Amino acid sequence: MSDIKLDIEEKELLASYEADEWQSVGNLEEKAQAYSEYARATFKKDRRVNIRISNKDLEALQKRALEEGLPYQTLIASVLHKFVSGRLVERG
């Protein structure tokens, strides 16, 4: 495996796996179904909202969305959903 080049994140994942830090998830099929439903509900778009934000904030959102590999409107909707559902946690 020494001929395969890994990026930093891949190296961290491999080290974590080799350190036996990973655990199997019980009821995998049931949990996968639940998270699939959460995702479907999160990204269901049945209402339109117009907001005004600063150019700086919009550019930062677009940059973050690009890093995450998704459209910036989807990122905004996801952040708002996490906030209203109490799953957006402030770092302190």
N, C-alpha and C positions, 0 to 999 in steps of 0.2 A: 504494500500500500504506500510505500515511500515515494513512488513515482507519481502519485496523484497530488495535485496542488489544491490545498484547502484554504479558504479565506478565514478570517479571524473567527467569525461566527460558527463556521463549520468545525474549526478546531476546538472551540469551546464546547460545542455539542458532542463531539467525539470524546473529549476528555471527560465530560459528564457521564456519558454512556459507559466508558471504560472504568470509571470510578464506581459503577453500579449504583448511580443515583436515580435511575429511572425505575418506576414501578408500574405494573400493569393496572389498568383501570377496570374495575368491576362493572358489570352490566354495560359493556361497551356499546352494544347495539341500541339499548334504551337511551343512553346518554347522547349518542350520535343523533338519534331521532329528535331528542329534546333540543339540542343545539341547532339542528337544522330548522326546527320550528321557530326558535329565537331569531335566527338569521333572517328567515322569511318575513317574520313580523317586523324586524328592524328595518329591512330594506323595502317594505311595501310602501309605495308612494301613492297615496290617494288624496293628498292635499297639497296645495301650492302655497308657499310663503315667500314674500319679498322682504329682504332686510337690507339695511345700509350698514356697511362696515368700512373701516379704513383700508386704504390701498395696501398699507404695510401688513395688516392682518390677513387680507385676502391673499397676498403673495406668499405669506408664511404658510397659510392653509394649503395653497396649491403646491408648494414645495414639499410639505409633509405628505400630502396625498400622493405625489409622484414617488416619494420614497417608499410609501406603503403599497404602491401599485394599484391605486384605485382613483376614480374620478373625485375631484375635490367636493362636489355636491354630496356625494355618498359619504365622504369623510365627515362633513359638517352634520349630515343627518345622523350618523353613527354617534358622534360626540354628543349631540343634543339628546339622543335616545338614552345614552348611558347616564347623562346628567339627570334627566327626569325619572329614570328608573333607580337612581341611587347607586349606580355602579361606577360612576366617575369619581375617583378618589384623588384628593389633593395630596401632593407630595409635600412633606414638611420637614 
